Amino acid sequence: MTHSAGHLIGRDDETAELVRLAASAVAGEGQAALVVGEAGVGKTAVLELAAANAERSGMQVLHAAARELERQRPFAVISSCLGVDVASADPSRVRVAEILRGDARYGLPGALGGSGEADFATVEAMLGLLDELCARGPVALILDDLQWADPASLLVVRRLMGSVHQLPLLVIGAYRQSPRVKEVDQLSQSLGVRNRTVLELTPLSMPAVTALLTAMCGGEPGPRLRSMAEAAAGNPLYVRELSDALLREALIKISGGIAEVTGVLSPPPLLTLITHRLSYLSNDALHALRVAAVLGASCTVTEFAAVLGKPTHDVVSIVAEAEAAGVLRDTGDRLVFHHDLIRHALSDAVSGSVRAMVHLKAAQAIAGAGATPERVAEHLLNGAPAGEFLIAWLVEFAPRLTTRAPVLALDLLDKAVALANPGDPRYEDLQRHRAVAQLSCGHLTEAEESARCALARTSDPGLESPMHWIIIQAAFARGRPDLALAEARTACRSAGLPAAERRRFDAFSSVCLFALGDLAEAGAHALAARRTAQEVGDTHALAYALHILAAKRFLEMPDAEALELARQACRFTPETIHPAQRIALQLALANSYTELDRSHDAERTLAAAHKATEHVGGVFLPWYHLSCALLAFNTGRWDDALAEVEAGLNSGESFAMSGALRAIAALIAVHRGRQDVADAYLTAADSARDAGSIACFYEYLPLCASVLLDEARSNTERAYPRLLTAFDHGVGHLPGQLILGFLAPDIVRLALAHGDTANARRVASAAQTRADHSRGPYHLGDAYRCQGLLARDPQLLLEAARCYRDAPRPLHEAHSYTDAAELLAQRGRPSEARALLDQALEIYGILEADWETARALSRLRCLSRGVRRRRDSPRHGWSALTNTERIVADHVAHGRSNPEIATRMSISRRTVSTHVSNILRKLKMTSRVELATEFVRRLNSDNENTHTHTHAHD
């Protein structure tokens, strides 16, 4: 297809639309488009013209094409497009490259969430980099041949398209619909709404074909030439190959401005035309290009020369000949075919066995030249069996490959284990590497089995400890702490293990016991492990022991001593314990602070953990957001909590936290009177079937939401026994009185409503015991409220409200006011009752808790006539923004990127992105630019009004 001076023959409408989308992105309202069409229809030409137009409009253009050979490499095309490289001069790109390399994730169970599709820490890093680039100026991200793109890159593109409206960003992707790729189909299915467009390139019209022939042949086509061109069915590549073939054979004569075929010829198939082009190459060039076609487009000239075994200057002359023949494009150091159909024509001429040998030779050549492990692995995966080279290479590079591309590593390790002789001393190394790769991919049962098999046959004492740990981590990650405990005890009995390793296995046994709910045994074991670890200065074992001692004490007696134990555990640095272990300790401490109403300490601890979670990823990303959501929910920042829920769910559905996250959203939905929304969240939470030994500590959340929904539907006959049963018998492995202590006032309230005074007193006594230990305002509030409900004492309930206000726990404060108002109304003190009801309704209104408002008014019908009802919170406009959203809007108005805002506010980029979307929706705006403009206008207007008001009083 020919284009010049910004014109592409036959594609005026498509190019005009892309120009419009680019202008929108430059103005601040991002756009996304997919260009779809058959092979040869001109997708690449449309993208090239779009890139040129975007560059002329002042956009930074980032352009890359996916390659068939790279589909197994995560983030291949998106990292290439963004220029992610540890050698980059841009510190932001270097940081993303380090996260992509994944050193902190080595051996982390289920780093890919069990699905193997993508590491979400890297997804987030890529999205954050785009945010930063867009803060520097408008960006055009253009990706060709998405049908060959790796799933991880496509996930990044899908996320970008979902939030493209926030940024001065134009995202354009092109693909052909054969072969069909599920992830690409998901991209197109997400389009069709505002800010997202699909451009389907249909065959050229006959007038456009005529214009194209005229441009290529130097004259208007005559009848015979037009007749031959009709076989193209409007495919520009066919037209180009046909005209080039006829011109090469001098079969076109121009007379009187008419280009005509000199004889009567039948139009050949496209493949025949491509083969005709190749026939003009020398034999050396043709042979070399067949090798290049097998290697793929990521091959450099230097690597190409190494595979051919030729001097570079000889290869350069071959490349020049191919470029002159229209087979290769002049793109610098890398070999890029003029069209993928040409590459396939060359590759198809090579037998399968020869292709496999070419890939093997390529792997050996680029490995010797220092290529990255993932590039070597791509060729090895397609190469001929080469046991010795494959085994030797994997023994050295499997750890690096596993951190970068665990699925690719596992495929190669499976091949190597099958090829290796079990008597080979390297065989056990391969088994160990394979078990780690299985662990990283989330194949937990397989990892256990591989490690057990390796243990059964090994005589290497250095291999024993890693295999035990793999079994323990795999079992623990899939929610089987019993199996993990059994393996830890087996390891402790092994005479071949060093004393330090036995100490750590012994200390981890307390973690398993705690997860099993055996708190007494877990505490005793952790206490002994702490003494032993302190004697020898073993920080790893000490961290495990302190963590369990803190958690156990916190459940039983949440007090200052429990917090101090947790703080001691967190003082260990990443250099002395694994980063993942330290994150777990920090998140546990943050949740302890939240429970004891030390919100500022919780926020500070979460901020400290945040950066590490962004690097490590895995389960820690959703766990971090769950912790943030719980803090926001308890302190009455419900919209902030929902933003954290959304961010946590975006971190991956496969990390065993989605049920708890959705349960928080369901709780908010019930309180706000949106029962259908709550029901949908709970249905999704039930189907999540979260597993894992961290998720079990949050199993109470779906139960709480479900019971609350029962009560909202006036089904207290179902709600009360469910709560009481859980309180008495526990949730999962955890004792109910400890994990559900915060529900004590609700259980007492429901028990009294059912005439069950005995259980009401028993539950109230448990609440008092907890408050006596912690002396925290929230726990004291629970105790006062339970006693106030039992004694029907308004003063105790008001004392509860004061404690909740100090915490702060606004929902519980409002409940206490409502309870007290009801008692005062029954005692004939309506004015006092009405004042308390007003306070409750004010809080409910701030929380937008419509169901709570309706319930309070229903309980106090006798007072409703004189009650000052707070006006419903606005859904749109500046007054609808929450405090957090106002702060975010201020940052946006100052031109700060989402990552920069996240750093300043100590929250995640994902959470900021959710807030920005909510702000734009509430203000009915389309871009950050529009938001910034209006924010500044309002600020100036406020300043002018203040100035005028000041002078009026002078």
Stockholm file with secondary structure:
# STOCKHOLM 1.0

chainA/1-954         MTHSAGHLIGRDDETAELVRLAASAVAGEGQAALVVGEAGVGKTAVLELAAANAERSGMQVLHAAARELERQRPFAVISSCLGVDVASADPSRVRVAEILRGDARYGLPGALGGSGEADFATVEAMLGLLDELCARGPVALILDDLQWADPASLLVVRRLMGSVHQLPLLVIGAYRQSPRVKEVDQLSQSLGVRNRTVLELTPLSMPAVTALLTAMCGGEPGPRLRSMAEAAAGNPLYVRELSDALLREALIKISGGIAEVTGVLSPPPLLTLITHRLSYLSNDALHALRVAAVLGASCTVTEFAAVLGKPTHDVVSIVAEAEAAGVLRDTGDRLVFHHDLIRHALSDAVSGSVRAMVHLKAAQAIAGAGATPERVAEHLLNGAPAGEFLIAWLVEFAPRLTTRAPVLALDLLDKAVALANPGDPRYEDLQRHRAVAQLSCGHLTEAEESARCALARTSDPGLESPMHWIIIQAAFARGRPDLALAEARTACRSAGLPAAERRRFDAFSSVCLFALGDLAEAGAHALAARRTAQEVGDTHALAYALHILAAKRFLEMPDAEALELARQACRFTPETIHPAQRIALQLALANSYTELDRSHDAERTLAAAHKATEHVGGVFLPWYHLSCALLAFNTGRWDDALAEVEAGLNSGESFAMSGALRAIAALIAVHRGRQDVADAYLTAADSARDAGSIACFYEYLPLCASVLLDEARSNTERAYPRLLTAFDHGVGHLPGQLILGFLAPDIVRLALAHGDTANARRVASAAQTRADHSRGPYHLGDAYRCQGLLARDPQLLLEAARCYRDAPRPLHEAHSYTDAAELLAQRGRPSEARALLDQALEIYGILEADWETARALSRLRCLSRGVRRRRDSPRHGWSALTNTERIVADHVAHGRSNPEIATRMSISRRTVSTHVSNILRKLKMTSRVELATEFVRRLNSDNENTHTHTHAHD
#=GR chainA/1-954 SS CCEETTEETTCHHHHHHHHHHHHHHHTTCCEEEEEECCTTSSHHHHHHHHHHHHHHTTCEEEEEECCGGGTTSTTHHHHHHHTCCTTCSCHHHHHHHHHHHTGGGTTCTTTTTTSCSCCHHHHHHHHHHHHHHHHHSCEEEEEECGGGCCHHHHHHHHHHHHTGGGSSEEEEEEECSSSCCHHHHHHHHTCSSTTEEEEECCCCCHHHHHHHHHHHHSSEECHHHHHHHGGGTTCHHHHHHHHHHHHHTTCEEEETTEEEESSCCCCCCHHHHHHHHHTTSCHHHHHHHHHHHHHCTTCBHHHHHHHHTCCHHHHHHHHHHHHHTTSEECCSSBCEESCHHHHHHHHHTSCHHHHHHHHHHHHHHHHHTTCCHHHHHHHHHHSCCCHHHHHHHHHHHHHHHHHHCHHHHHHHHHHHHHHSCTTSTTHHHHHHHHHHHHHHHTCHHHHHHHHHHHHHHCCCHHHHHHHHHHHHHHHHHTTCHHHHHHHHHHHHTCTTSCHHHHHHHHHHHHHHHHHTTCHHHHHHHHHHHHHHHHHHTCHHHHHHHHHHHHHHHHHHCCSHHHHHHHHHHHTSCTTTSCHHHHHHHHHHHHHHHHHTTCHHHHHHHHHHHHHHHHHHCTTHHHHHHHHHHHHHHHTTCHHHHHHHHHHHHHTCTTSSCHHHHHHHHHHHHHHTTCHHHHHHHHHHHHHHCCCSTTGGGGTHHHHHHHHHHHHHTTCHHHHHHHHHHHHHHCBTTBCHHHHTGGGHHHHHHHHHHTTCHHHHHHHHHHHHHHHHHHCCHHHHHHHHHHHHHHHTCHHHHHHHHHHHHHTTCHHHHHHHHHHHHHHHHHTTCHHHHHHHHHHHHHHHHHHTCHHHHHHHHHHTGGGGGGCCCCCCCCSSSGGGCCHHHHHHHHHHHTTCCHHHHHHHHTSCHHHHHHHHHHHHHHHTCCCHHHHHHHHHHHHHHHHHHHHHHHHHTC
#=GC SS_cons         CCEETTEETTCHHHHHHHHHHHHHHHTTCCEEEEEECCTTSSHHHHHHHHHHHHHHTTCEEEEEECCGGGTTSTTHHHHHHHTCCTTCSCHHHHHHHHHHHTGGGTTCTTTTTTSCSCCHHHHHHHHHHHHHHHHHSCEEEEEECGGGCCHHHHHHHHHHHHTGGGSSEEEEEEECSSSCCHHHHHHHHTCSSTTEEEEECCCCCHHHHHHHHHHHHSSEECHHHHHHHGGGTTCHHHHHHHHHHHHHTTCEEEETTEEEESSCCCCCCHHHHHHHHHTTSCHHHHHHHHHHHHHCTTCBHHHHHHHHTCCHHHHHHHHHHHHHTTSEECCSSBCEESCHHHHHHHHHTSCHHHHHHHHHHHHHHHHHTTCCHHHHHHHHHHSCCCHHHHHHHHHHHHHHHHHHCHHHHHHHHHHHHHHSCTTSTTHHHHHHHHHHHHHHHTCHHHHHHHHHHHHHHCCCHHHHHHHHHHHHHHHHHTTCHHHHHHHHHHHHTCTTSCHHHHHHHHHHHHHHHHHTTCHHHHHHHHHHHHHHHHHHTCHHHHHHHHHHHHHHHHHHCCSHHHHHHHHHHHTSCTTTSCHHHHHHHHHHHHHHHHHTTCHHHHHHHHHHHHHHHHHHCTTHHHHHHHHHHHHHHHTTCHHHHHHHHHHHHHTCTTSSCHHHHHHHHHHHHHHTTCHHHHHHHHHHHHHHCCCSTTGGGGTHHHHHHHHHHHHHTTCHHHHHHHHHHHHHHCBTTBCHHHHTGGGHHHHHHHHHHTTCHHHHHHHHHHHHHHHHHHCCHHHHHHHHHHHHHHHTCHHHHHHHHHHHHHTTCHHHHHHHHHHHHHHHHHTTCHHHHHHHHHHHHHHHHHHTCHHHHHHHHHHTGGGGGGCCCCCCCCSSSGGGCCHHHHHHHHHHHTTCCHHHHHHHHTSCHHHHHHHHHHHHHHHTCCCHHHHHHHHHHHHHHHHHHHHHHHHHTC
//
